[in-house]
Amino acid sequence: MSERTAVGTRDFLLPDLGEGLSEAEIVEWRVAVGDVVTVDQSVVEVETAKAVVDVPCPYPGRVVALHGAAGEVRPVGQPLITIEPLDGDDAPDPHATYREEERAGSGNVLIGYGTGHGGPGRRRRRPRLAVAPEPASTAPAAVPAVPAGPPAPTDRAVPGGSSTPPGSLAAADRDSEPARASGPAAAPLVISPIVRRLAKEHGIDLASVRGTGPGGVIRRVDVEAARTAPAARLAAVPDAPDAHVGLAPTGDGDVVVPLTGIRKVIADKLSRSRREIPEVTIWVDVDATGLLETRAAINTASPDAPVSILALLARICLSGLRRYPQLNARVDTEGQRIVQSAGVHLGIAAQTDRGLVVPVLRDAQRLTTRELAAALAETTASARAGTLPPARLSGGTFTLNNYGVFGVDGSTPIINHPEAALIGVGRIVDKPWVVDGQLAVRKVTQLSLTFDHRVCDGGVAGGFLRHVADCVEQPALLVANV
């Protein structure tokens, strides 16, 4: 974790942030050269291929060097920050024993994974638009907010998300102590890169926004409120292409974008899924009128604890997996066996501006429907903010994907390896439907199930999908199975 230099300073090395990640990009320094830091104080915010993470320093002292600028990628095991002890700090380091164990692979102060030593550092930037220069105290906008999907009767959230009012996203803006500012005292207090990006996208001058967070920190809800104030807007100026975005355009207009970061993780995982899993997709149209009516009745009875359509769909899927556990499984190719999981670790496919992520609700079968709704709202908000730890983005056993928010009816989604199945939900729209022999207008959606043909045959997959469809059409059937 650290190395002592000849002059008594100590290099804090970038720790392993979990899940085998070998590098991280610097998003924002929380300290500057000359600052005094305490044990476990957050000194830098970094972004991995999976999440945005605050990195704490394991010992106190004065900052004498920062290794890397915002936007630079640092390998795990390379120097991140150099600290010199203050007067009286030459006593034995209470963290020394722990760091020695860490070198041996015992763990790490952030996540609990062993650290490694990477190769030489290098500079690399993710594709992003150039931003206008900001005061030294501000942070680059690294994690943009999720764009709103097209109107649909299903919840307006990222795929797999539940509807959440703008005010409920404040927790994603991390109301913590403001970052140390090195600019003018009047500089706006903004912690979240998402808030900065949102303000820029809507031409809002942050200096004109009144922060409602602790200490006057500007939160996402403050920026949303400022959108209705014309005086807060700046003149819209088109951004110039970032000099670090891939290669320069060629003569015929081609632009080359590096396949790095989360895009590379997504590409590798989906390619592996298609290579290894013999997948089959089946689908069925269903009348969701009864499900929408059930949700409305629940929320009318308890408006203080609303339940989303996604939460009801999750509850139905959990009921189906209890009846058909073959789909809550994975194939162990090395051991030549199929492993059916004891608990349902429900993955929720979420589209963010960083890319597709699948946060996981562990042991979802233990949650009530209201608890599912609350957990889904919190999880999707954190996914949008990029604040979920890597451990929350892996280990799923079954995935629910709500692509209806994009205004599409169906899909043949790729299974999230190494899971064995994924169910997708299209938009809910008015369509003609036969009810008791009469033509009527009903709320109709399409359900699609992609499954690994190694774990089961069509009978099991069809039985599961039919169970889900029946419960969507007649929610009363769900009560009989939970």
N, C-alpha and C positions, 0 to 999 in steps of 0.2 A: 504493500500500500504506500510505503514511503521509502525514501533513500536519503541518507545524510551526506552532505557534501563536505569538502575539505574545510570550508570556512564555517561550518556549524549550522548552515541552513539545511532545511529538510524539503525534499520534493515529495509532494503528494501525488501519487500516480493514479491515473484514471482507473477506477475499479471495474471489475466485471459486473455489468448491470443485469445479468441473468439471461437465461435461455440461449446461452452460447453466443451472445452478441459480441462482436470483436472490435467495435468502434462506436463512437458517438460524435455527433456534431454539436459544437458550442452554439447555444441559442443566445444566452445573455449572461454576462458576468455579474454576480451579485456584489462583488467587492472590487476595489481598485488597488494599485500599488501604493503602499504606505498605510493601508487600513489595518486595523488590529482585529483579529478574528478570535473567536472562542471555540472551545471544543464542540463539535457537531453543528457548528453554524453553517448554513447553506452558503456556498461560495460561488456556485455556477449552476445554471440550468442548461441541461444538454438534451438533445433529441436523438433517440436511437431509432432503429427501423420499426419499433413497436410503440414507443411512448415518449413523452416528455418527462424528464426526471430532474429533481433538485438534488445536487450532490453535496453532502456535508463534509466538512474537513474534520479529521479525527483528532486534531491537536491545536493548541493555541499558538499565537505569535503574530508577527507583523508580516504582511504580504510584501515580498521583494520582487516577485516576477509572476506574470500570468503567461502560461504557455499556450498560445493560440488566440485568435480573434474570433468574433462572432461569425459564424458561417464556416469555420474551419473544422475539419474532421480529425479527431484524435484517436489513435488506436488504444485499446485497453492495455494497461501496463506502462504507458508512456507518461512523462511528467505532465501534470495539469496545472499545478500552482506551487510556488516555492515560498516557504515560510521560514523566518528567522525567529528564534526564541527571544522573548523580552527579557529584561534584567530579572534574574531570579528564576527564569524558566529553564535553567540548565540542569535541574534536578532530573532524576530518572523519569523517562517518559512512561506514564501509566498505560499508554496504548502500545508500547513497544512489543510486549509479549504477544498481544493479539495480532499485531502486524506480522510478526515472525511466523505465527501459526498460519496467517493468511497466505504468506509466501509458499507455505507447504501445501496450500490448497484446502485449508479448513473452512474458509468462508470469506465474508465481506460485509462491511458495515451497512450496506444498503439493502441487499436482497438476500444474501446468504449463500451466494455461489462463490466458487474459487476464482482467483484472479489469474491472469495470464500476462505475458509480455509479448506485445505485438512488435511489428517492424517499425521502421522510421516513420515519423509523422509525415503527412502530406496534406495539401490543401485541395479541397473539393467542395463545390457548392451544389446543392440540389437545384433543379430548375425552379426558378421563381422570378417574378417581375421585379424590376428595380424599384426602389422606394426613394422618396426624396430624403435628403439629409435631415437628421433629427438631432436634438441636443444630446450631449454625451450621456445623460442619465437615462436615456430611453433605450428600449430593447428592440431588436429587429422582429418584425412580425413573421413568426416561423410557422404558426399553426393557425390557418384561417378557419373561420366559422363555416359550418356546413350550409350550403345553399338550400333554400326552401324547395321542396319538391312540388310538382304540379298538384292542383286540387284533386282530392280523392276522398271518398267517405271514410277510408281507413285513416289511421292516425298520421298526422303530418309530421313525420320524423324521418331520420335516416332509416334505411331498410333495417327492419328489426327493432326500430325505435318506437316509443310511445309518445303520445302528444304531451308536450310540456309547455306551459306558458312561459313567455320570456323571462319573467321574474324568477322562475324556478331554476334558471341556469346560472344564477349568481354564484352558487357553490362551485361551479366549474372555473370561476375566475379567481379562485384561491385567495380568499380574504386573509392574507397573512401580513406580516410586517412589510412595509414598503421597502423596495430595493434602495440601497445606498445611492444617493444622487451625487453626481459630480458636477452638474450644471447649475444654473441659477436656482435660487430658492423657490422662485415662482413656477418652476417647471411642473407640469401636471403629474400627479402621482398615478402611475399606471403600472400594474404588476403583470397582467396577462398579455402575452403576444396576440392573443385572439382579439382582445379589446382594441389594440392598436390597428390590427388588420381591418376590423369591422369599421372603425372610425375612418380609415383611409378609403375603404371601398365606398363609403357614403359621403365622402368629402366633408367630414366633421373635424373642426379644429378642437383638439383635446384641451387646449388652454381655455376654451370657452365652456367646458363641461364641468358641472359641479359634481364631485364624487360623493357618493353616499356610503362608501365602505369605511372601515375603521381608519381613522387618521386622514380621511378625505380621499381614500383610494378610489379611482374611477373604475366602476364595474361595467359589465356588459349591459345591464339594465339602464345604466346612466347614458350610455351611448345610444341605446335604442330610443330612450326618451328624447334625446337631443336631435334625433332624426326629424322630428316634427317642428323643430325650431329653425326657420330659415336663416336666422342671424348666425347660427353656428356653422353654417356650411362654407366651405372654401370653394374657390373657382376650380372647376374640374379641369385638370391638366393631364392629357394622355401620358402614360408612363412609357419610357423608352425601354427597349429590350435589355435585360440584364446581360452584362458582358460575360457573365459566368454561365449563361444558359447554353449548355452543350457546345456545339461548334457554330461558327458564323454561318449565316445562310449562304448556300451555294448559288451559283448563277441561275439555276432553275427554281430557286425558292425553297429548296429542301432545308430543313432544320434538324440537326441531330441532337437528341436529348439523351444523356447518359442513363442507363438502366441501373440506378443505384437506390440505396435506402429502402424504403418500404415498397417501392415499385419492384425492386429486385426480389425482396422477400415474397411478395405476392406472386410474381412470375415463377419463381422456383417452386413454391408450394403447389400452385395450380398445375404446373407442368408435371410435377411428381404425381399428383392425383390422377391426371389423365393417363400417365404411363402405367401406373400400378393397379388402378381400380377399374374393373370391368363394370361400368355403371349403366344403369337403365333408368329412364324417366317415364313415369306414368302420370296422368292428370285426369281431373274431373271438374266439371262446372257445378257449383253449388248455390243454392238460394240462401243468402246470408241475412235475409230480412229478420228472421227470428233472433239471430245473434245480436243484431243492432238494437232490436227492441229490448232484449235482455240487458244489454249494457246500459241503455237509457233508463230502465227501471232501477238497476243497481245504483246508478249515479244520482238518480232523483231521490232515492231513499237515503243515501249517504253522500251528499255533495262535497263534504270535507275530505273524503278519501276516494276520489274517482278511480274507476277501473278502465283501462284502455282496451281497445279491441285486441291489441297484441297480447295483453295479459290473458284475455279469454282464450285466444288461440293457443297460447303457451300452455294453459291449463288443459285444453283439449288434447294437445300433443302429449302431455305427460300422462293423461289417461290412456291414450293409445299405446304409449311405450310400456305402460304397465301390463297391457294385454298382449303386446307383441314385443317382448324384450329383445328379440333377435336383431332389431334395428338399432338398439342402444348398445352398440358393440364396435369392435375393431378387429382387424385381421393381423395376427402376429405371424408375419411371413417367415421369420427366422425359426420360430418354434412350431410352425405349421399347425396353428390352432386359431380358433376364434374366441375372443375374450368378451363376454357380455358383462358390462359394468353394473356394479351393485347400485350405484346412484346415477341419476340423470344430471350431467353437467351440461346445461343447456346453453348453446352458443347462439348469439344474436348477431346476424350479419349487419354491419353498420357501415354505410358509406360516408366517409369524411373527406375533407379536402386533402388529407395526407394519403388517402387511399382506402381500400377496403380493409376493415378490421373485424374480428369476430370475438368480442368480449364474452366471457363465460359466467353464467350464474351456477355456482357449484351446489350440488344437491338440491336442485330446483324442486324436486318432488316433495320436499319437506315444507315448502312455503305455501301459505294460503293464497287465494287469488288476489287479495288486496296486497299481500306482501310481495307477490310477483309483480304487481303493477308498480309498487314503489321501487322495487329493485331494478326493474326495467327502466324506469324514468331516470334513476340515479346513474345507472350504467351507461345508457346512451348519451346522457349529458356529459359524463366524464370521457366517453369515447370521442365526442365532438371536440372537447377541450384538449384531448391528447394527454390526459393526466392519469390514465389507468396504468398501474405497474405492469411489467411484462407478465407476471404470474397470472394476471386476470385475462390475458389474451391467448391462453393456451390451455390444453387439457379438456376441451369439450368432447362430449360423446354423441351429441345430436344437435343439429343447427336448424333454427327457424329464420327464414329470410322473407322480409316483407318488401318485395320490389314493386308493389302496387303504388307506392308513393311516387314512382317515376312515370305514372300514367300508363303502364303496360299491363296487359292481361296475363301473359304467361311467359315461361322461361324454362330452359333446361340447365339449371345451375350445376356447377361443378362441386363435387363433394369436398368438404373441408378435411383433407387428409390429416390423421388416419381414421376419421369417423367413417361410419358405414351408411349414413343416410342424411338427407337434407330435405326439408319441406319448404316450398315457396308459396307465397300468397300474392295474387294479382290485385289490381284495383277492384273496388266494389262499385258497380255502376248499375243504373236502371236498365233492365232488359225484359223482353217479353218472356213469360214463364207460364207453364200450364199448372194450375192449382185446382185440384178436384174437378178436372175435366174442362175447366174454363181458363181462357187466356187472361193473364194479369201482368201488371208491371211489378217486378220484384227487384230487390237488391241482390245482384249476382256477382260472384267472384269465381276465379279459377284457382284450384289447388294443384300443385305439382309436387311429386315425390321422386327424388333421385336416390337410388339405393345401390349398394354394392351387391352384385349378384352372387358373390362368394358367400355372403352371410345368410342369404335366404333366397327363396324362389318367388315367383309372382304371386302365389297364394298368400304368403305372409305380407308382402308389400301391398297387395291389393286390399287385404283385410284391414291393414292399418289405415290406408288412405280412405277407405270406405267408412271406417269408424270415425275418423276426423270429420269427413263430410257429413255424416249423419248427425254428429253433435253440433256442427255449425248450423245445420238446417233445423234441428230440434234440440236446443240447449237443455231441455229437460232430461234428455238421455244422459247428459254428463253427470247430473246429480246421482243417477243410479249407479255410476261407476267410480265415484270418488268417496 
